[in-house]
Amino acid sequence: MIPSVLPTYNRAPLNFVKGEGSWLIEADGRRFLDLGSGIAVNALGHAHPALVAALTEQAGALWHVSNLYQIPQQQALADKLVAATFADTVFFTNSGTESCELAVKMARKYWYDKGQTERTEIITFSGSFHGRSSAGIAAAGSEKMIKGFAPILGGFTHIDWGDHEALKAAVTDRTAAILIEPVQGEGGIRPLPDQCLKGLRALCDEHGILLILDEVQCGVGRTGRLFAHEWAGITPDIMMVAKGIGGGFPLGAVLATEEAASGMTAGTHGSTYGGNPLGCAVGCAVMDHVADPAFLAEVNRKAGLLRQKLEGLVAAHPDVFEEVRGLGLMLGLKCKPAPAEVVNAGYAAEVVTVPAADNVVRLLPPLTISDEEIAEAVTRLDAAATALTHEMA
Ligand SMILES: *Cc1c(COP(=O)(O)O)cnc(C)c1O
């Protein structure tokens, strides 16, 4: 008989009932150190007092009101995002994949309104992940995600990650945009070198096409900058955001320049829940912390500490780990055994990590993790690796 919850997930037998900062408490009382943050969602950890206060205060005032009316919390969050980024304007969604839907629509509408109705193609890259909606799976184009779901939304050209020649050849007078993650998350924590992101910006400028960045996972302070593209010193035309921006409340956004957003006039797009008062009240509290340069400086300092300890871990367990990679607190351990085995060994050692493609285990701790918790995390990962080595022997 089919389970009452549609069985699309492979779930670990873990039942977390409470979260406190960097810790997840299991129903049986065990305390797990959380290096997953709900896949880069709980940017400020669990039950951060400022987020709890923002949520409960708003919950007592007004949960939801339609976008038919003014929403001051939405306006405030948009103002914060515009003040802190390249963007001139923001649309709020409830998830990353909805942000992908709008990014694709916005790019196509831009060219449509310019009279270039043939310019609909969007170039994307192997190993990327843009969500599970029709546009999201079409954009990523991986066989695993699209199989059985035909007809797949058309208009995407898939290029091998790092194949510069194929990329240049793929740009035609039908190209509307290039869409890429500055750091691939699901693909296995693969940062795009700064030079490549600069090159993509130059290529887009040369041909007058739009650059769309998917910062759903790598944005909101995760890499030590508010948004990852800042490391390369370039700006996109359109950017997808979600995950960390809500700190655990389902919230996403599409940020854009005035020019790139010019096609999206009244009536061209909408959402019932997107930008609702509860989500935006929490989003404002997240931004107040994460956009603070002192907070980001701490993220960078702690990222250095974690990375240094992980290099030691890799050196101590050459049978389990190959390398550390990533940026800021978006780190990956390339594994020799299957990543699921490493993740399971972590569970036994009461530390939570997240598997990714390319044989990588992701470490995405709360950005608020303390130095002591970093040391404890690596101690637990070390115990997990030791146990795994004994198992494999
Ligand atoms: C998680 C993710 C998405 C999809 O977000 P959902 O909220 O699950 O729809 C899109 N892009 C990237 C880079 C992601 O990591």
The ligand as an SDF file (V2000), in Angstrom:
LIG
                    3D

 15 15  0  0  0  0  0  0  0  0999 V2000
   17.4820   24.1860   -3.6210 C   0  0  0  0  0  0  0  0  0  0  0  0
   17.8160   24.8380   -4.8940 C   0  0  0  0  0  0  0  0  0  0  0  0
   16.8260   25.2210   -5.8170 C   0  0  0  0  0  0  0  0  0  0  0  0
   15.3720   24.8710   -5.6170 C   0  0  0  0  0  0  0  0  0  0  0  0
   14.8420   25.4240   -4.4700 O   0  0  0  0  0  0  0  0  0  0  0  0
   13.4480   24.8730   -3.8890 P   0  0  0  0  0  0  0  0  0  0  0  0
   13.1320   25.8240   -2.7820 O   0  0  0  0  0  0  0  0  0  0  0  0
   13.7000   23.4740   -3.4340 O   0  0  0  0  0  0  0  0  0  0  0  0
   12.4680   24.9230   -4.9860 O   0  0  0  0  0  0  0  0  0  0  0  0
   17.2020   25.9080   -6.9410 C   0  0  0  0  0  0  0  0  0  0  0  0
   18.4870   26.2090   -7.1730 N   0  0  0  0  0  0  0  0  0  0  0  0
   19.4690   25.8620   -6.3210 C   0  0  0  0  0  0  0  0  0  0  0  0
   20.8780   26.2540   -6.6210 C   0  0  0  0  0  0  0  0  0  0  0  0
   19.1740   25.1520   -5.1590 C   0  0  0  0  0  0  0  0  0  0  0  0
   20.1510   24.7770   -4.3340 O   0  0  0  0  0  0  0  0  0  0  0  0
  1  2  1  0
  2  3  1  0
  2 14  2  0
  3  4  1  0
  3 10  2  0
  4  5  1  0
  5  6  1  0
  6  7  2  0
  6  8  1  0
  6  9  1  0
 10 11  1  0
 11 12  2  0
 12 13  1  0
 12 14  1  0
 14 15  1  0
M  END
$$$$
